[in-house]
Amino acid sequence: MSFKGEITVPAYAKINLFLDITGKLENGYHSLSTVMQQVSVADTVNVRLCDGKGIFVSCDEPSIPCDEKNIAFKAAKMFIEKNGIEAAVYIDIKKNIPVMAGLGGSSTDGAAVLIAMNRLCGNIVSLPALEKAGANLGADVPFCIRGGAAVCKGVGDEMKSISGLDDSLRILIVKPNFSCNTAEAYKLYDKQPVSGTGDFEGFIEELEKKKGYEGEKAYNVFEKLYKDERIGKIKSDMKAKGAISASLTGSGSGVFGIFENEEKAENAAKYFDFPFKFVAKPVQGLK
C-alpha cells in the first residue's frame, strides 16, 4: 500500500500521580502499578509520507539521536513493516519536554508517530491494536497513544481510562539542574526492591471521589529508592507555596505540584529557579 501526506500532532507529556514497581519479569521488564495523567506541555511531531523508501528523523534538541536509536524511528519502522506501507517517512520533532525528567518525552514522540502514520493511512489500525503495537516500543507508549488519564498495570499494557484530574486544577512541573537516568533507576530497584509500599487501590478510590483532589495517598517508589534530599526539598517548597500535593514523576528528576488554580500555580512558579519549569493543564484523551 502506498500513501502520501503530511500531518502534525502534539505529543503530550505525562506525569505519574502514583507509581509503584510490583516486580521484575523474566524478560527484564518491570511490572508496574501506576496512574498516569497527560499534561498540556507537548513536543510537536510532524510526519510526512512521500514516494520512496527510508525513515528520516530530525530534531531541534542536539542530545536526541536521529537514527534507529530514536523511538520515533522505531515506531515508523514498525508501522511500515506491520502494515505493508510503501513510503518514505520524514519525521521532524520540536522538543518542549525536557529529557531525563520522567515526563515520557521519548515515549510520547513514538506514540505521536504511530498516531500520525495511522491517520495518514486512513486509520487502518484500530486504537486497541495501535496501543498493543506501541507496547513493543516501551511501557509508557500505549498510554501516550490513549491519552487523558488511566490506571496502568503490568508493563503498561493493562489500562483502564479514568477521568483523572479536574480541569480546574493546574500542575506546576519543574526540572531541576540534575537528571535521572531511567535504566540506572531500575537497576537501583533491582539491588534494593521496595515494592508494594504504596496504597494503590486507596489512591484510585481517593482520585475518583471527585470531591476535590487531596493527593494524600500519592506515591512514587523512586523517592524511596533515591532518598535524595534535593527532591524532598522541592516537594516541601511546593507545598509551602500552596500545592495540594507534590511528587516525583516517573523515575525523575521532574517534580510536580498540584494547585487549586492557575494563579496559585503561577505564583509558586516564581519561586523556583530551575532550567525548566511550566504550569500545565490536565489533558483529556485523544480518542
SVG drawing of the C-alpha trace seen along z (x, -y; Angstrom):
<svg xmlns="http://www.w3.org/2000/svg" viewBox="-17 -35 41 50">
<polyline fill="none" stroke="black" stroke-width="0.4" points="0.0,0.0 1.3,-3.4 0.3,-6.6 1.3,-10.2 0.5,-13.2 1.6,-15.2 0.3,-15.8 1.5,-17.5 0.3,-16.2 1.0,-17.2 3.0,-14.7 1.8,-15.4 4.0,-14.9 2.7,-12.7 3.0,-12.7 2.7,-9.8 0.2,-10.6 1.1,-7.2 3.9,-4.8 5.0,-1.5 7.1,1.3 5.5,4.7 8.2,7.0 10.7,7.9 9.8,10.2 11.9,12.9 12.4,10.7 14.0,8.0 11.0,5.7 9.5,4.4 5.8,4.7 4.2,1.5 1.1,0.2 0.7,-3.5 -1.8,-6.2 -0.8,-8.5 -2.1,-11.8 -1.3,-13.7 -0.5,-17.4 -0.6,-20.3 3.2,-20.7 4.0,-18.9 6.5,-18.2 5.4,-18.9 5.8,-15.9 5.5,-16.4 5.2,-13.3 5.4,-13.3 4.8,-10.3 6.0,-10.5 7.3,-8.4 10.5,-6.4 11.9,-4.4 13.7,-5.1 13.0,-6.8 14.5,-10.2 14.3,-11.9 15.2,-15.4 15.0,-17.1 15.9,-20.6 17.3,-19.1 21.0,-18.2 21.1,-15.5 18.4,-13.5 19.6,-10.7 18.1,-10.9 18.9,-7.3 17.5,-3.9 18.0,-4.5 15.2,-7.1 11.8,-5.7 10.1,-7.7 12.3,-6.0 11.4,-2.6 7.7,-3.5 7.8,-4.4 9.7,-1.2 7.3,1.0 4.2,-0.6 5.6,-0.2 6.6,3.4 3.4,4.5 1.1,2.8 2.9,3.2 3.3,-0.5 5.3,-1.7 6.6,-5.2 9.5,-7.3 8.8,-8.7 10.1,-12.1 9.7,-12.9 10.5,-16.3 10.4,-16.7 10.2,-20.1 11.1,-19.4 9.4,-21.2 9.5,-18.3 12.9,-18.1 14.9,-14.8 15.5,-12.6 12.7,-14.2 10.2,-11.4 7.8,-13.1 7.7,-10.5 9.3,-12.6 10.6,-9.8 7.6,-7.6 5.1,-10.3 7.1,-11.1 6.9,-7.4 3.2,-7.4 2.7,-10.5 4.4,-8.9 2.1,-5.9 -1.0,-8.1 0.2,-10.3 1.0,-7.5 -2.3,-5.7 -4.2,-8.9 -2.3,-9.4 -3.1,-5.9 -6.8,-6.2 -6.9,-4.8 -6.2,-1.3 -5.3,-0.2 -7.8,-0.3 -6.9,-2.1 -6.6,1.1 -4.4,2.6 -2.3,-0.5 -1.9,-0.5 -0.8,3.1 1.7,2.4 3.0,-0.5 3.8,1.8 6.6,3.2 8.3,-0.2 8.1,-1.0 5.9,-0.7 4.6,-4.3 3.8,-4.2 0.3,-2.6 -0.8,-5.2 0.6,-8.0 -1.5,-6.7 -4.6,-6.6 -4.1,-9.9 -6.1,-11.5 -5.7,-9.7 -5.5,-6.0 -4.8,-3.3 -2.0,-1.2 -0.6,2.2 1.8,4.8 4.3,3.4 1.9,0.7 -0.4,2.9 -3.1,3.2 -5.0,-0.1 -8.3,-1.4 -9.2,-5.0 -10.4,-7.2 -11.5,-10.8 -8.2,-11.9 -7.5,-15.4 -10.2,-18.0 -9.9,-20.6 -9.8,-23.4 -6.5,-22.2 -3.1,-23.3 0.2,-21.4 3.5,-23.1 6.3,-21.0 10.0,-21.7 13.0,-20.0 15.9,-20.7 19.5,-21.1 20.2,-17.4 18.9,-14.4 17.9,-10.8 18.6,-8.0 15.7,-5.6 17.8,-2.5 20.0,-3.3 17.0,-4.0 15.6,-0.5 19.0,1.1 18.8,-0.6 15.5,1.1 16.9,4.4 19.6,4.0 17.2,3.0 13.5,3.7 11.0,1.7 7.8,2.5 4.3,2.8 4.6,0.0 2.1,-2.4 -1.7,-2.2 -2.6,-1.8 -6.3,-1.0 -6.7,-3.6 -5.2,-6.3 -7.5,-5.3 -10.5,-5.5 -9.4,-8.9 -8.9,-10.2 -12.3,-9.0 -14.3,-10.5 -14.1,-13.9 -14.6,-15.9 -11.5,-17.9 -8.1,-16.4 -6.2,-15.7 -3.3,-13.6 -2.8,-12.2 -2.1,-8.7 0.1,-9.9 3.3,-7.8 6.4,-7.3 8.6,-4.3 11.7,-6.1 11.5,-8.7 12.2,-5.9 14.9,-4.4 16.8,-7.7 16.4,-9.2 17.5,-12.4 17.2,-15.5 17.1,-17.7 13.9,-16.1 12.5,-16.3 13.2,-20.0 11.5,-20.7 8.4,-18.8 8.3,-20.6 8.9,-24.0 6.0,-23.4 3.7,-22.5 4.9,-25.6 3.9,-27.7 0.4,-26.3 0.5,-22.9 -2.2,-20.4 0.4,-17.7 3.8,-17.3 5.6,-14.3 8.4,-13.0 7.2,-11.9 8.4,-8.7 12.0,-8.0 12.6,-11.7 14.1,-14.2 11.0,-16.2 8.8,-17.1 5.3,-18.4 2.9,-20.1 -0.9,-20.2 -2.6,-23.6 -6.2,-24.7 -6.0,-27.2 -3.7,-28.8 -3.0,-31.9 -1.6,-29.9 0.5,-27.7 1.9,-30.7 2.8,-32.5 4.5,-29.4 6.5,-29.0 8.2,-32.4 9.9,-30.9 11.8,-28.1 14.9,-29.0 15.4,-25.9 16.4,-25.4 12.9,-24.2 9.5,-25.0 6.0,-25.3 2.4,-25.5 0.3,-22.9 -3.4,-21.8 -4.7,-18.3 -5.3,-16.9 -8.3,-14.7 -7.9,-11.6 -7.1,-11.8 -9.8,-9.3"/>
</svg>
